[in-house]
Amino acid sequence: MFRDPANYTIAVEHYLQKIKTGNPAFNNFYQAACYYALLKKQDMAFSYLKEAIKRGAKGEDVLTDTDLAILKQDLNSWREIDALLKNNIWNAIRAFQN
């Protein structure tokens, strides 16, 4: 249903509602970021993607998701995403070592 471009705004509203009603799982932030990106609302997409990463979104998903392709064109903002992903990797390594 949401994959139809005519429904992207409905999809964003759906995931934002899930976040607002007490389901702050990373997937809801991630999905909101994807649909914002598809709507070409990069600032909102970056904001929700950053939060998704902080909450546990996997780097391999972020790096390979074609919904986010438009975001990679903004090199400065994408560097922030890259830094967050690298930080998560280092945190996981440190946690594993302890």
MARSE-58134 format. One record per residue: y, z, x of N, C-alpha, C in turn; residue number from 1. Coordinates in nm, 4 decimals, padded with zeros to 6 digits, m for minus. Last residue first. Example, Ala and Ser with C-alpha at 12.3 -4.5 7.8 and 13.67 -1.06 7.14 Angstrom:
<nodes>
{nv = m00.2250 | nw = 00.7080 | nu = 01.2850 | cav = m00.1060 | caw = 00.7140 | cau = 01.3670 | cv = 00.0030 | cw = 00.7870 | cu = 01.2900 | k = 2}
{nv = m00.5690 | nw = 00.7800 | nu = 01.3190 | cav = m00.4500 | caw = 00.7800 | cau = 01.2300 | cv = m00.3300 | cw = 00.7800 | cu = 01.3200 | k = 1}
</nodes>
This chain:
<nodes>
{nv = m00.6350 | nw = 02.6135 | nu = 03.4338 | cav = m00.6300 | caw = 02.7599 | cau = 03.4164 | cv = m00.7487 | cw = 02.8123 | cu = 03.3455 | k = 98}
{nv = m00.6693 | nw = 02.3435 | nu = 03.4234 | cav = m00.6936 | caw = 02.4086 | cau = 03.5516 | cv = m00.6963 | cw = 02.5603 | cu = 03.5382 | k = 97}
{nv = m00.5908 | nw = 02.2796 | nu = 03.1669 | cav = m00.7295 | caw = 02.2612 | cau = 03.2034 | cv = m00.7632 | cw = 02.3386 | cu = 03.3308 | k = 96}
{nv = m00.3181 | nw = 02.3230 | nu = 03.1873 | cav = m00.3971 | caw = 02.4054 | cau = 03.0960 | cv = m00.5448 | cw = 02.3977 | cu = 03.1296 | k = 95}
{nv = m00.2469 | nw = 02.1194 | nu = 03.3654 | cav = m00.2279 | caw = 02.2595 | cau = 03.4034 | cv = m00.3126 | cw = 02.3515 | cu = 03.3152 | k = 94}
{nv = m00.3104 | nw = 01.8963 | nu = 03.2067 | cav = m00.3783 | caw = 01.9170 | cau = 03.3355 | cv = m00.3680 | cw = 02.0621 | cu = 03.3772 | k = 93}
{nv = m00.1314 | nw = 01.9304 | nu = 02.9966 | cav = m00.2742 | caw = 01.9307 | cau = 02.9696 | cv = m00.3538 | cw = 01.9555 | cu = 03.0981 | k = 92}
{nv = 00.1118 | nw = 01.9007 | nu = 03.1336 | cav = 00.0811 | caw = 02.0283 | cau = 03.0653 | cv = m00.0684 | cw = 02.0393 | cu = 03.0357 | k = 91}
{nv = 00.0906 | nw = 01.6355 | nu = 03.2144 | cav = 00.0930 | caw = 01.7420 | cau = 03.3155 | cv = 00.0618 | cw = 01.8773 | cu = 03.2529 | k = 90}
{nv = 00.0981 | nw = 01.5115 | nu = 02.9607 | cav = m00.0187 | caw = 01.4946 | cau = 03.0490 | cv = m00.0234 | cw = 01.6068 | cu = 03.1512 | k = 89}
{nv = 00.3509 | nw = 01.5847 | nu = 02.8707 | cav = 00.2318 | caw = 01.6290 | cau = 02.7978 | cv = 00.1064 | cw = 01.6182 | cu = 02.8831 | k = 88}
{nv = 00.5068 | nw = 01.4488 | nu = 03.0590 | cav = 00.5113 | caw = 01.5947 | cau = 03.0544 | cv = 00.3893 | cw = 01.6496 | cu = 02.9807 | k = 87}
{nv = 00.4518 | nw = 01.1856 | nu = 02.9842 | cav = 00.4100 | caw = 01.2344 | cau = 03.1171 | cv = 00.4081 | cw = 01.3861 | cu = 03.1204 | k = 86}
{nv = 00.5754 | nw = 01.1851 | nu = 02.7322 | cav = 00.4314 | caw = 01.1605 | cau = 02.7449 | cv = 00.3784 | cw = 01.2116 | cu = 02.8784 | k = 85}
{nv = 00.8434 | nw = 01.2300 | nu = 02.8031 | cav = 00.7723 | caw = 01.3249 | cau = 02.7174 | cv = 00.6212 | cw = 01.3092 | cu = 02.7289 | k = 84}
{nv = 00.8913 | nw = 00.9968 | nu = 02.9548 | cav = 00.8997 | caw = 01.1292 | cau = 03.0183 | cv = 00.8280 | cw = 01.2348 | cu = 02.9349 | k = 83}
{nv = 00.8658 | nw = 00.7999 | nu = 02.7555 | cav = 00.7764 | caw = 00.8000 | cau = 02.8715 | cv = 00.7748 | cw = 00.9366 | cu = 02.9398 | k = 82}
{nv = 01.0855 | nw = 00.8691 | nu = 02.6001 | cav = 00.9502 | caw = 00.8741 | cau = 02.5432 | cv = 00.8479 | cw = 00.8839 | cu = 02.6557 | k = 81}
{nv = 01.2881 | nw = 00.8141 | nu = 02.7814 | cav = 01.2727 | caw = 00.9502 | cau = 02.7287 | cv = 01.1331 | cw = 00.9695 | cu = 02.6699 | k = 80}
{nv = 01.2546 | nw = 00.5409 | nu = 02.8101 | cav = 01.2303 | caw = 00.6279 | cau = 02.9272 | cv = 01.2137 | cw = 00.7732 | cu = 02.8834 | k = 79}
{nv = 01.3429 | nw = 00.4487 | nu = 02.5681 | cav = 01.1991 | caw = 00.4476 | cau = 02.5925 | cv = 01.1641 | cw = 00.5317 | cu = 02.7147 | k = 78}
{nv = 01.6189 | nw = 00.4681 | nu = 02.6031 | cav = 01.5525 | caw = 00.5591 | cau = 02.5092 | cv = 01.4021 | cw = 00.5624 | cu = 02.5317 | k = 77}
{nv = 01.6471 | nw = 00.2629 | nu = 02.7975 | cav = 01.6928 | caw = 00.4001 | cau = 02.8218 | cv = 01.6244 | cw = 00.4994 | cu = 02.7300 | k = 76}
{nv = 01.5390 | nw = 00.0297 | nu = 02.6746 | cav = 01.4780 | caw = 00.0876 | cau = 02.7949 | cv = 01.5214 | cw = 00.2313 | cu = 02.8201 | k = 75}
{nv = 01.4595 | nw = m00.0895 | nu = 02.3963 | cav = 01.5672 | caw = 00.0006 | cau = 02.4371 | cv = 01.5161 | cw = 00.0821 | cu = 02.5565 | k = 74}
{nv = 01.2185 | nw = m00.2089 | nu = 02.3531 | cav = 01.3289 | caw = m00.2944 | cau = 02.3975 | cv = 01.4492 | cw = m00.2133 | cu = 02.4431 | k = 73}
{nv = 01.0524 | nw = m00.0284 | nu = 02.2405 | cav = 01.0361 | caw = m00.0524 | cau = 02.3846 | cv = 01.1453 | cw = m00.1425 | cu = 02.4400 | k = 72}
{nv = 01.0992 | nw = m00.0466 | nu = 01.9722 | cav = 01.1570 | caw = 00.0655 | cau = 02.0455 | cv = 01.1509 | cw = 00.0426 | cu = 02.1963 | k = 71}
{nv = 00.9496 | nw = m00.2575 | nu = 01.8819 | cav = 01.0946 | caw = m00.2743 | cau = 01.8871 | cv = 01.1615 | cw = m00.1643 | cu = 01.9691 | k = 70}
{nv = 00.6879 | nw = m00.1475 | nu = 01.8786 | cav = 00.7265 | caw = m00.2480 | cau = 01.9788 | cv = 00.8777 | cw = m00.2623 | cu = 01.9921 | k = 69}
{nv = 00.5672 | nw = 00.0190 | nu = 01.7016 | cav = 00.6739 | caw = 00.0750 | cau = 01.7843 | cv = 00.7313 | cw = m00.0244 | cu = 01.8849 | k = 68}
{nv = 00.3595 | nw = m00.1173 | nu = 01.5927 | cav = 00.4698 | caw = m00.0804 | cau = 01.5040 | cv = 00.5914 | cw = m00.0334 | cu = 01.5842 | k = 67}
{nv = 00.1692 | nw = m00.1306 | nu = 01.7898 | cav = 00.2603 | caw = m00.2444 | cau = 01.7767 | cv = 00.3751 | cw = m00.2158 | cu = 01.6799 | k = 66}
{nv = 00.0735 | nw = 00.1159 | nu = 02.0042 | cav = 00.1035 | caw = 00.0905 | cau = 01.8627 | cv = 00.2076 | cw = m00.0212 | cu = 01.8497 | k = 65}
{nv = 00.0343 | nw = 00.1913 | nu = 02.2660 | cav = m00.0310 | caw = 00.0690 | cau = 02.2189 | cv = 00.0029 | cw = 00.0318 | cu = 02.0743 | k = 64}
{nv = 00.1691 | nw = 00.4278 | nu = 02.3202 | cav = 00.1881 | caw = 00.3139 | cau = 02.4100 | cv = 00.1303 | cw = 00.1836 | cu = 02.3556 | k = 63}
{nv = 00.0811 | nw = 00.6017 | nu = 02.1198 | cav = 00.2227 | caw = 00.5672 | cau = 02.1297 | cv = 00.2410 | cw = 00.4388 | cu = 02.2107 | k = 62}
{nv = m00.1916 | nw = 00.6219 | nu = 02.1859 | cav = m00.1493 | caw = 00.5687 | cau = 02.0561 | cv = m00.0044 | cw = 00.5205 | cu = 02.0621 | k = 61}
{nv = m00.1852 | nw = 00.7343 | nu = 02.4372 | cav = m00.2472 | caw = 00.6022 | cau = 02.4220 | cv = m00.2105 | cw = 00.5393 | cu = 02.2885 | k = 60}
{nv = m00.0637 | nw = 00.9850 | nu = 02.3863 | cav = 00.0045 | caw = 00.8816 | cau = 02.4627 | cv = m00.0531 | cw = 00.7438 | cu = 02.4431 | k = 59}
{nv = m00.0790 | nw = 01.1364 | nu = 02.0684 | cav = m00.1463 | caw = 01.0940 | cau = 02.1914 | cv = m00.0738 | cw = 00.9765 | cu = 02.2568 | k = 58}
{nv = 00.1167 | nw = 01.4016 | nu = 01.9418 | cav = 00.0793 | caw = 01.2604 | cau = 01.9347 | cv = 00.0248 | cw = 01.2157 | cu = 02.0702 | k = 57}
{nv = 00.2035 | nw = 01.6725 | nu = 01.9500 | cav = 00.0672 | caw = 01.6367 | cau = 01.9872 | cv = 00.0258 | cw = 01.4919 | cu = 01.9730 | k = 56}
{nv = 00.4620 | nw = 01.7485 | nu = 01.9164 | cav = 00.3635 | caw = 01.8144 | cau = 01.8304 | cv = 00.2206 | cw = 01.7660 | cu = 01.8556 | k = 55}
{nv = 00.6016 | nw = 01.5829 | nu = 02.0828 | cav = 00.6087 | caw = 01.7276 | cau = 02.1083 | cv = 00.5017 | cw = 01.8038 | cu = 02.0308 | k = 54}
{nv = 00.5498 | nw = 01.3453 | nu = 01.9456 | cav = 00.4927 | caw = 01.3673 | cau = 02.0794 | cv = 00.4931 | cw = 01.5157 | cu = 02.1120 | k = 53}
{nv = 00.7005 | nw = 01.3846 | nu = 01.7136 | cav = 00.5558 | caw = 01.3629 | cau = 01.7043 | cv = 00.4884 | cw = 01.3905 | cu = 01.8381 | k = 52}
{nv = 00.9573 | nw = 01.3973 | nu = 01.8218 | cav = 00.8991 | caw = 01.5167 | cau = 01.7579 | cv = 00.7479 | cw = 01.5040 | cu = 01.7462 | k = 51}
{nv = 00.9799 | nw = 01.1331 | nu = 01.9094 | cav = 00.9910 | caw = 01.2444 | cau = 02.0050 | cv = 00.9272 | cw = 01.3700 | cu = 01.9473 | k = 50}
{nv = 00.9644 | nw = 01.0019 | nu = 01.6624 | cav = 00.8603 | caw = 00.9811 | cau = 01.7636 | cv = 00.8632 | cw = 01.0930 | cu = 01.8670 | k = 49}
{nv = 01.1980 | nw = 01.0811 | nu = 01.5358 | cav = 01.0689 | caw = 01.1253 | cau = 01.4807 | cv = 00.9549 | cw = 01.1048 | cu = 01.5804 | k = 48}
{nv = 01.3862 | nw = 00.9575 | nu = 01.7106 | cav = 01.3922 | caw = 01.0993 | cau = 01.6785 | cv = 01.2575 | cw = 01.1518 | cu = 01.6285 | k = 47}
{nv = 01.3160 | nw = 00.6864 | nu = 01.7036 | cav = 01.3058 | caw = 00.7626 | cau = 01.8287 | cv = 01.3038 | cw = 00.9124 | cu = 01.8014 | k = 46}
{nv = 01.3716 | nw = 00.6317 | nu = 01.4327 | cav = 01.2363 | caw = 00.6160 | cau = 01.4858 | cv = 01.2186 | cw = 00.6960 | cu = 01.6132 | k = 45}
{nv = 01.6458 | nw = 00.6703 | nu = 01.4217 | cav = 01.5582 | caw = 00.7587 | cau = 01.3448 | cv = 01.4149 | cw = 00.7513 | cu = 01.3974 | k = 44}
{nv = 01.7209 | nw = 00.4608 | nu = 01.5936 | cav = 01.7610 | caw = 00.5985 | cau = 01.6213 | cv = 01.6712 | cw = 00.6982 | cu = 01.5479 | k = 43}
{nv = 01.6105 | nw = 00.2241 | nu = 01.4723 | cav = 01.5602 | caw = 00.2757 | cau = 01.5988 | cv = 01.5980 | cw = 00.4212 | cu = 01.6257 | k = 42}
{nv = 01.5267 | nw = 00.0845 | nu = 01.2239 | cav = 01.6149 | caw = 00.2008 | cau = 01.2326 | cv = 01.5726 | cw = 00.2799 | cu = 01.3566 | k = 41}
{nv = 01.3593 | nw = m00.1216 | nu = 01.1503 | cav = 01.4601 | caw = m00.1449 | cau = 01.2535 | cv = 01.5681 | cw = m00.0361 | cu = 01.2563 | k = 40}
{nv = 01.1454 | nw = m00.0698 | nu = 00.9989 | cav = 01.2699 | caw = m00.0936 | cau = 00.9256 | cv = 01.3877 | cw = m00.1220 | cu = 01.0196 | k = 39}
{nv = 00.9680 | nw = m00.0109 | nu = 01.1981 | cav = 00.9468 | caw = m00.1342 | cau = 01.1230 | cv = 01.0695 | cw = m00.1716 | cu = 01.0394 | k = 38}
{nv = 01.0737 | nw = 00.2402 | nu = 01.2665 | cav = 01.0776 | caw = 00.1290 | cau = 01.3626 | cv = 01.0602 | cw = m00.0045 | cu = 01.2912 | k = 37}
{nv = 01.0126 | nw = 00.3836 | nu = 01.0361 | cav = 01.1528 | caw = 00.3650 | cau = 01.0740 | cv = 01.1666 | cw = 00.2488 | cu = 01.1730 | k = 36}
{nv = 00.7342 | nw = 00.3729 | nu = 01.0600 | cav = 00.7995 | caw = 00.3010 | cau = 00.9504 | cv = 00.9490 | cw = 00.2847 | cu = 00.9740 | k = 35}
{nv = 00.6960 | nw = 00.5270 | nu = 01.2935 | cav = 00.6473 | caw = 00.3885 | cau = 01.2843 | cv = 00.7199 | cw = 00.3114 | cu = 01.1753 | k = 34}
{nv = 00.8068 | nw = 00.7738 | nu = 01.2184 | cav = 00.8635 | caw = 00.6973 | cau = 01.3306 | cv = 00.8216 | cw = 00.5508 | cu = 01.3229 | k = 33}
{nv = 00.6290 | nw = 00.8475 | nu = 01.0162 | cav = 00.7703 | caw = 00.8265 | cau = 00.9836 | cv = 00.8370 | cw = 00.7433 | cu = 01.0933 | k = 32}
{nv = 00.3997 | nw = 00.8774 | nu = 01.1742 | cav = 00.4042 | caw = 00.7727 | cau = 01.0722 | cv = 00.5480 | cw = 00.7435 | cu = 01.0290 | k = 31}
{nv = 00.4809 | nw = 01.0989 | nu = 01.3291 | cav = 00.4445 | caw = 00.9715 | cau = 01.3925 | cv = 00.4536 | cw = 00.8561 | cu = 01.2926 | k = 30}
{nv = 00.5115 | nw = 01.2981 | nu = 01.1419 | cav = 00.6273 | caw = 01.2564 | cau = 01.2217 | cv = 00.6022 | cw = 01.1188 | cu = 01.2828 | k = 29}
{nv = 00.2453 | nw = 01.3077 | nu = 01.0569 | cav = 00.3509 | caw = 01.2769 | cau = 00.9603 | cv = 00.4790 | cw = 01.2326 | cu = 01.0316 | k = 28}
{nv = 00.1097 | nw = 01.3794 | nu = 01.2909 | cav = 00.0834 | caw = 01.2497 | cau = 01.2297 | cv = 00.1913 | cw = 01.2108 | cu = 01.1285 | k = 27}
{nv = 00.1779 | nw = 01.6403 | nu = 01.3531 | cav = 00.2356 | caw = 01.5322 | cau = 01.4315 | cv = 00.2195 | cw = 01.3971 | cu = 01.3640 | k = 26}
{nv = 00.2520 | nw = 01.8351 | nu = 01.0613 | cav = 00.1560 | caw = 01.7803 | cau = 01.1570 | cv = 00.2180 | cw = 01.6603 | cu = 01.2284 | k = 25}
{nv = 00.3961 | nw = 01.9916 | nu = 00.8771 | cav = 00.4629 | caw = 01.9380 | cau = 00.9953 | cv = 00.3670 | cw = 01.8844 | cu = 01.1020 | k = 24}
{nv = 00.4065 | nw = 02.0367 | nu = 00.5761 | cav = 00.2991 | caw = 01.9753 | cau = 00.6532 | cv = 00.3592 | cw = 01.9081 | cu = 00.7764 | k = 23}
{nv = 00.6062 | nw = 02.1389 | nu = 00.4048 | cav = 00.5221 | caw = 02.2287 | cau = 00.4818 | cv = 00.4050 | cw = 02.1669 | cu = 00.5531 | k = 22}
{nv = 00.7684 | nw = 01.9572 | nu = 00.2841 | cav = 00.6916 | caw = 02.0483 | cau = 00.1986 | cv = 00.5863 | cw = 02.1262 | cu = 00.2762 | k = 21}
{nv = 00.8770 | nw = 01.7970 | nu = 00.4826 | cav = 00.9635 | caw = 01.8944 | cau = 00.4144 | cv = 00.8849 | cw = 01.9955 | cu = 00.3327 | k = 20}
{nv = 00.6576 | nw = 01.6322 | nu = 00.5450 | cav = 00.7146 | caw = 01.7217 | cau = 00.6466 | cv = 00.7944 | cw = 01.8332 | cu = 00.5785 | k = 19}
{nv = 00.6259 | nw = 01.4950 | nu = 00.3048 | cav = 00.5147 | caw = 01.5763 | cau = 00.3564 | cv = 00.5659 | cw = 01.6760 | cu = 00.4594 | k = 18}
{nv = 00.8713 | nw = 01.3618 | nu = 00.2972 | cav = 00.8402 | caw = 01.4621 | cau = 00.1948 | cv = 00.7260 | cw = 01.5526 | cu = 00.2413 | k = 17}
{nv = 00.8364 | nw = 01.1875 | nu = 00.5083 | cav = 00.9419 | caw = 01.2885 | cau = 00.5163 | cv = 00.9177 | cw = 01.3988 | cu = 00.4145 | k = 16}
{nv = 00.6320 | nw = 01.0262 | nu = 00.4035 | cav = 00.6047 | caw = 01.1120 | cau = 00.5189 | cv = 00.7116 | cw = 01.2186 | cu = 00.5385 | k = 15}
{nv = 00.7699 | nw = 00.9080 | nu = 00.1826 | cav = 00.6433 | caw = 00.9792 | cau = 00.1650 | cv = 00.6187 | cw = 01.0762 | cu = 00.2807 | k = 14}
{nv = 00.9839 | nw = 00.7781 | nu = 00.3042 | cav = 01.0091 | caw = 00.8885 | cau = 00.2112 | cv = 00.8844 | cw = 00.9730 | cu = 00.1893 | k = 13}
{nv = 00.8407 | nw = 00.5819 | nu = 00.4450 | cav = 00.9218 | caw = 00.6809 | cau = 00.5161 | cv = 00.9442 | cw = 00.8021 | cu = 00.4264 | k = 12}
{nv = 00.7304 | nw = 00.4424 | nu = 00.2247 | cav = 00.6432 | caw = 00.5084 | cau = 00.3228 | cv = 00.7197 | cw = 00.6154 | cu = 00.3998 | k = 11}
{nv = 00.9551 | nw = 00.3368 | nu = 00.1057 | cav = 00.8735 | caw = 00.4324 | cau = 00.0299 | cv = 00.7833 | cw = 00.5103 | cu = 00.1253 | k = 10}
{nv = 01.0253 | nw = 00.1612 | nu = 00.3096 | cav = 01.1158 | caw = 00.2711 | cau = 00.2746 | cv = 01.0415 | cw = 00.3780 | cu = 00.1949 | k = 9}
{nv = 00.8048 | nw = m00.0175 | nu = 00.3034 | cav = 00.8329 | caw = 00.0636 | cau = 00.4227 | cv = 00.9247 | cw = 00.1823 | cu = 00.3909 | k = 8}
{nv = 00.7402 | nw = m00.1945 | nu = 00.1016 | cav = 00.7130 | caw = m00.0521 | cau = 00.0794 | cv = 00.7458 | cw = 00.0368 | cu = 00.1990 | k = 7}
{nv = 00.7790 | nw = m00.4510 | nu = 00.1845 | cav = 00.8599 | caw = m00.4060 | cau = 00.0710 | cv = 00.8456 | cw = m00.2557 | cu = 00.0469 | k = 6}
{nv = 00.5780 | nw = m00.4866 | nu = 00.3763 | cav = 00.7161 | caw = m00.4588 | cau = 00.4176 | cv = 00.8069 | cw = m00.4105 | cu = 00.3042 | k = 5}
{nv = 00.2791 | nw = m00.3198 | nu = 00.3224 | cav = 00.3632 | caw = m00.4263 | cau = 00.2680 | cv = 00.5078 | cw = m00.3944 | cu = 00.3072 | k = 4}
{nv = 00.1647 | nw = m00.0856 | nu = 00.3950 | cav = 00.1737 | caw = m00.1903 | cau = 00.4970 | cv = 00.2506 | cw = m00.3129 | cu = 00.4491 | k = 3}
{nv = 00.1339 | nw = 00.0906 | nu = 00.1851 | cav = 00.2538 | caw = 00.1023 | cau = 00.2667 | cv = 00.2708 | cw = m00.0128 | cu = 00.3648 | k = 2}
{nv = m00.1191 | nw = 00.0000 | nu = 00.0811 | cav = 00.0000 | caw = 00.0000 | cau = 00.0000 | cv = 00.1261 | cw = 00.0000 | cu = 00.0859 | k = 1}
</nodes>
